[in-house]
Amino acid sequence: MATFQRARSEEQREARRQSILENAATMLSEMPVSAVSLNELSRRVGLAKSNVLRYFESREAVLLELLDHLTHDFLVDVVDQLPGCIDQAGSAVTRARSVASGLATAFASHEMLCELLSAQAGILEHNVSAEVATQYKRRAHHGLVGLAALLRQVLPELSGPQSDEAASMTIVLVGAIWMHSHPAPAMRAVYAADPSLAFLRPTFAAALERSLQVFLIGLLSDPDQ
């Protein structure tokens, strides 16, 4: 391992932070969140663990920031692509089905984002300080506001509170369905050995599309909103 040299400028510090995030992303392309360790991340970055902790207070803090970056990239893509999937002359229900299909396809193409969302509440939001948690939640809220605005654009029948609820539930559904559709090796062996249990392992894109369809159409038909 190279001898540690303190980054002396803001540019050097930012370059080191980016290197840590890039190596964390590489690890996530090779393994699930549960297998990503700070020791291995430090080795790949070429810094002692204590020096990595100069830039991020924990493994979870690294992954939360990576999640924030991936969320931003996803929103840029979906804002550009989703409106083109919607026939604005169609009925609200028809457009809701198209929105569900478009979002499911978009999330399925951002696997690392889905992997991190599946671990967000149960893993990533633990072992971080209140300061890091606050910074992350404020950025996450900004992302949800953007997604809610996009939903109102393509489904103007939704009220403000309804679009906010739809945006939040979309993230919950992505994380939950990804987790159940990507089980641990022992569970995969069980499903392979007993096909009658296969229904317990949903197909991610199809299950997400169906769940979003039901939720969005339900919101549109809610007389109390």
N, C-alpha and C positions, 0 to 999 in steps of 0.2 A: 504494500500500500504506500502511496506517495506520502511524503511528509506534509502535514497540514500547513497550509499558508492561509492566514486570515484574509478574507476579502476586504479590501480597503476602500472600495468605492461602492456607491449604490448600484452601479452597473454590474460590478463583480458579484455583489450579494444576490442580485436578481438572477444573474446567470447561474449561480449555484442553486438557487431555489428551483429554477426551471429544469436544471439537470436532475434534481431529486424527483420532481414531478414526472419528467419524461421516463426515468428509470422505473418509477412506480407503475406508470402506464404499461411499460414493456412487461413487467412482472404480471400485471393483470391480464395481459394477452396470453399468458402462459399458464396461469393458475387462478383459482378462485380467491376471493378476498380473504378467506380464512387461512390461506397458505402464505399470504404476503407478510413477511416478517421485517422488522426494522433492521435486524442483523444482516439479512441478505440484501436489503435495499442499500444499506451502508456500504457493503462490499461492492455492489455494482457501481455505486456512485464514486467509490474510491476514497471515501472519508471514514474516519472512525465514527462509531455510533454517537459518541458524545458531540462530535462536530456536526453531524446531521441534526442533532437536537438544538443546535444553535439557530437553525432556520425553521424547524417545525417542532412543536413541543412533544409530539407523539406520532406513532404510526397512523392513528386515526385522524390526526390533524392534516397529515399529508393527503390522505385519501379523501377527506372532506374538501380540501382545496381542489384536488383533481376532479371530484364530482362537480364542483362549481364550474370549472372550466368546460367540462363535457356537457353540462346543462346549457351553458351559453352557446356552444357550438350547435347543439341539437336545436335550440330555439331559432337560431339563424337559419338553419336548414328548413325547419318545418314552416316557418313564416314565409319562406320563399316558395315552398312546394305545395303546401296543403291547399291554399285557395284554388290552385289549378286543378285539383281533384274534385272540386265541388261544382255541380251544375246549379247556379244560383236561381235558375228558373224552376227548379224542382221544389216539391213540398218540403216542409220543415222536417218531416220524418225521413224523407228520402235523403235530404242533406245530412241529417244526423247519422244515417247509416254510412254515408260517404266519409264523413268526418271520422267516424270510428274506424273505418277501413284504412283511411290515410294515416291516422295516428298510429294504428297497430303496425302498419308497414314501416313507418318512420322509426318507431322505437325498436322494432326487430332488427333494423340496420345499424343500431347504435348499441351493440351488445355490452360494451364496457360500461356505458351509462346505466343500463338495466341491471348489471351485476352490482354496481355500487348502490343503486336505489334499493335493491333487495336487502342490502346490509345496513342501510342508513340508520333506521331507528334502533335496531337491535345491537349494532356493533359500532358504527362510525360515530354516533353521537355520544358514545361513552369514552372515558379516558381523555377528555379535552376540558380545558378551563372554560369558565363562564365567558371570558373574553373571546376565545376562539368560537365558542358556540353561538354567541351573539352575532359575530361577524358573519358566520356561515348562514344563520337563519335570516339575516337581513338580505343577503344575496339570494337565498332561496326564495324569499318572499318576492323579490324583484322578478325572478324568473316566473313565478306563478302569476304575477300580475300580467306579464307578457303573454303567457299562455291563455289566460282568461280573456285578454283583449282579442287574441286571435280567434277564440271560440265565438265571441260576440260578433266578430267580423263575418264569419261564415254561417253563424246561426243567430241572426239579430233578434230572433224571438226570445232568446234567453235574457233574463234580467241580469243586472250587475251581480247580485248575490248568487244567482244560479250559475253564471259563468265562473265565478270564484269557486263555488262548490265543485263544479265540473273539473276545473283545473286541478284542485287539490285531490279529488278522487281519482283522477287519471294517474297521478303519481303514486298513490296508494296501490292502485290496481297493478300498475307496472311492476312495482317491487314485489307484491305478493305473488303474482302469477309467474314472474321470472323465477322466484325462489322455488315454487312448487314444480315448475317445468324443468328445473335443472337440479334434480336431487343428488344426494351423495352416492358414491359407488355402491354401497350396500343396498340402498333403496332401488337403484337401477337394476341390480341383480335380482331383487325380489320381483320387480315388474316383468323382467324378462322370463323368470321362472314361472310366473303365474299371470297369464294374460288377463284373467278376470279382474285383476287389480290395476290394469293399465289406465282406467279412467281417472285414477288418482294422480296421474301425471299428465297435466294438460299440455297441449301444443301451444306454445307461447302466443304467437301472432293470432291464431284463431280464437283462443280463449280471451285474449285482450280485446279483440274486435267485438266479439259477442258481448262481453261485459260492458264495454263502452256504449255499444248500441242500446242495451237495456237501460243503462243509467241516463244517457242523454234523452232518449225518447220518454223516459219516466219524468225527467225534469220538464220537458216541453208540455207534458200532459198534466202537470201538477196545478190544480186550480188555486192553490193557496199561495202561489208564488207570483 
